[in-house]
Amino acid sequence: MAEESVTFTLPDLGEGLVEATVLEWQVGVGDTVGRNDPLVEVETTKSAVVIPSPKAGRIAELHAREEEVVPVGAPLVTFVVTVSDDAPQAGIVGKVPAEERPTRRVRLKPPAD
Amino acid sequence: MTELIDRTGTETQEAPVVELSMQQAVNRALRVLLAEDPDVLVFGEDVGTLGGVFRVTDGLQKEFGDRRVFDTPLAESAIMGMAVGLAMNGWRPVPELQFDGFAYPAIDQIVNQVARMNYRTRGAAPMPITLRLPSFGGIQAPEHHGESLEAIFAHTPGLKVVAPSDPGDAYTLLLQAVRSDDPVVYMEPKARYWERRPVQLREPDEPIGTSRIVRPGRHATLVAWGAMVHRCVQAAELAAEDGVELEVLDLRWLKPIDAEGLAASVARTRRAVVVHEAPLTAGLGAEVSALVTENCFRDLAAPVQRVTGFDVPYPAGPLEPQYLPTIDRILLAVQRTLEF
C-alpha cells in the first residue's frame, strides 16, 4: 500500500464558465473524506453549487480561502490517497474480477473404468 | 500455479522468470517487436498518449515515438482500413480495437480486405497485420464491451485466430502472431489481464496452431481457450477432490486448430467437454466436437459435451455470472460423460 498525493483543479461548472468564488469549505486539512462527500460550496455567475469530492482520501491542502475567486483549472484541493499495489484498477469501463476461492455444488462420481 | 507442460515433451528453452500480469506481458512483447522491426506500427484508440484503456501500450509512445505508436480517430473501420494500406506499403501493423464489440464496424475491412488481400493479389500483397482485440467477458462491462467473436473470425478464410490464456503465452503468442506474414486476430481475455503470475518470457519454439496441456488428467479432457482455461483448471482442481482427474487442454490457436493435439488428448481420456463463452449455436465448440468425432470416434466413451454461453446477446455486466459457463455447469457436463 502506497500513498500518493492528487491535486484536484476547479472544473468548468457550467458551459464555459471561467471562474468561481469559494463560499464555504465543508472539509478542513487533515479530514478524511469519501468519494462524493460534499467538499466545497462555490458560487459562479450562474448559481451556487456544492462540489462533491472526486476522491476518497485525506485532505492535505486547501488552495483557496473563502471569498477567494478561483479560475477554472487552478488547484482547489490536494488529497492524499492510498494506492493499493495488489488491487489493480480496471480500465475506463469494467471491473477487475475478484479472485475468490472457487466453489461448486456438483459432486462427481469417478467412472468404473 | 499450474505447471506448464509442453505437449511435445521437449524442454522449454530457459528464459528468466519474472512476475507479470497479462497486460504487462503483452506490453513487453510489443516492446520487443517495436525494437526488433522498424516496420512494426502500433495504433488504435487511446493507445498512444493514454497508453491504452487497459494500460497495455503504456509507455510505448514515449519510448518509440508518435510515428510508431499513435492514436487514431474513433473509427474502427478506418483503423483497419489504414492497416490494410500500411501493410500494402511494407509496414507490419499491429492495430488495436479497444473492445471486441467495437470490431463489428470494422468487419467489412477485416473480412473483405485484410483476410482476402493475399488471395486477391496472388500473394503480391500479404497482410502481416495482427489485430489486438481485448475480448470476452468477465469484467462486468457495459453492452458492446464484452463479446466472443472467435467463431466469426475462425470462419473467415485467410485469418488466423489465437487467444492466450495466461501472461506467458500472451507474450510468446504475440511474438509469433506479429512475426507471421498472415493476418492474425489476437484475442486478449480481459478477465485475465490483471492476475500476476511467474512468467517465462519465451521466444516462440512451437509452430503456429499448437495447443498446450495445462493440466494432465485421465478421465476426461476439458477443451478451452482464453479466460475459460482458468475456469476449467479450477473445475479440474475441484473434480480431483472427488477422485476425477480432468485434463485441461488450452487450444490457444482457434484457427488453425490443433486437431492432432486434441485427438491425442481425447484418445487418452476417452471423454471431452468443450467450454466457451460464446453462444452455443454454431460456436467453435461445434468445430471442436466435430474434429474429435472425426479423429477419435472409436476412442470415445461418450458424446462430446459443450458448455457455453446461451443463445442470447452477450448480457451487460450484472447478468454476466449467469451467462458465463460456471464451474457447476462444467462439472455437470463432465458427469454426463462419465455416466454415459
Interface residues (C-beta under 8 A of the other chain):
Chain A: P88 A90 G91 I92 V93 G94 K95 V96 P97 E99 P102 T103 R104 R105 V106 R107 L108 K109 P110 P111 D113
Chain B: S21 G52 V53 F54 R55 F99 G138 I139 Q140 A141 P142 H145 G146 K190 A191 W194 E195 H219 Q234 A235 E237 L238 A239 D242 G243 V244 A301 G317 I327 D328 L331 L332 V334 Q335 L338 E339
